[in-house]
């Protein structure tokens, strides 16, 4: 088996690969700094949007599933809040006179 340096050289990338990569990254960083310096408001808005989106995504993925509320558990499907109030009112109006007559 060839030594590591020879194996690395066989792919056509000499010892200058690290330096080339570092200079490309430095150029990209300087270009980004110039872009932010030239467009501060747009950069702030983009940063806020990306942060908000990532936060929303992580919150959605990490929160446990939503538990059913009392309303979802006990009110029949298709019954509106108005129908439920009417049903409760009718039931109470039927029971209340009998209950009051016991104590009078």
N, C-alpha and C positions, 0 to 999 in steps of 0.2 A: 504494500500500500504506500502511496506517495505521501511525503510529509505535507502538513496542512498548507504551507505557503505555495507549494507546487500545485496542489489541487485547486487552490483559490485562483492561481494564475491561469489555469487551463480554461477558465470561463471568460478570459479576455479582460479581466478587471485587475489592474495592478494595484500597487500600494496606494495610489492616489485616490482611490474610491472614497475613503473616509473624508479626505480634504474636499473632494468635489461635492459630496453630500452635505458637508458642513457649510460650504460656501453657498449652495443652493438654498439651504434652510435659512441662512443669514439674509440672502437676497429676498426671500419670501417674507421674512420678518420685517425687513426694512420697507418693502412694498406695502405691507399691511399697515405699518406705522404711518406712512405717507397718506394712505387712503383714509385712515381714521383722522389724521390731522386736517386733511382737506374737507372731509364731510363728517363733522362731529355729531350733528343731530341725527343724521341717517344711521351712523354707526351706533349711537345710543339706542335708537329705536330697534334696530336689528338685534342688538345684544339683549334688550328687554324681551323682544318677541321670542328669541331662541331660548332664553332662560325660562320664560313663562311656559313655553311649549314643553320643554324638558321636565319642568316641575309638574305640570299637569299630567304628562305621560307617566312619570314615576309615581305620582299620587294615585292615579288610576290603577296602575299595576300592583302597587303594594298594599292598598287598603283592602280589608276583608270585604266580602260581598255584603250588600245592603240587606239588613234584616227587614222582614215584613212588619209594617206598622199595624196597630190595632185595627185601624180602618180597613186595611187590606185583608186582615185575617178574619174579621167578623161581619163585615157588611157584604151582602150578596153582590156579585158582579152585576153591573148594569143599573144598580140602584143609585140614583143621584142623591146629593145631600138634601135636596128639597124633599124628595120622596121619603128619605129616612126621617127627617124632622116631622113630616106629616104622620108617618107610621108611629113614631114615639108619642106624638101628641094624642093620637087616637087611642093608643094603648093606655096611656096615663088617664085620659078622660073616662075610659071604661072602668078602670080599677079604682080610681080615687073616690068617687061617690060611695062605693061599697065600703071602702076602708074608713071613710069619715063617718058613715052612718053607724058604725060599730061603737065609736067613741062619743056619740051625741045622744 
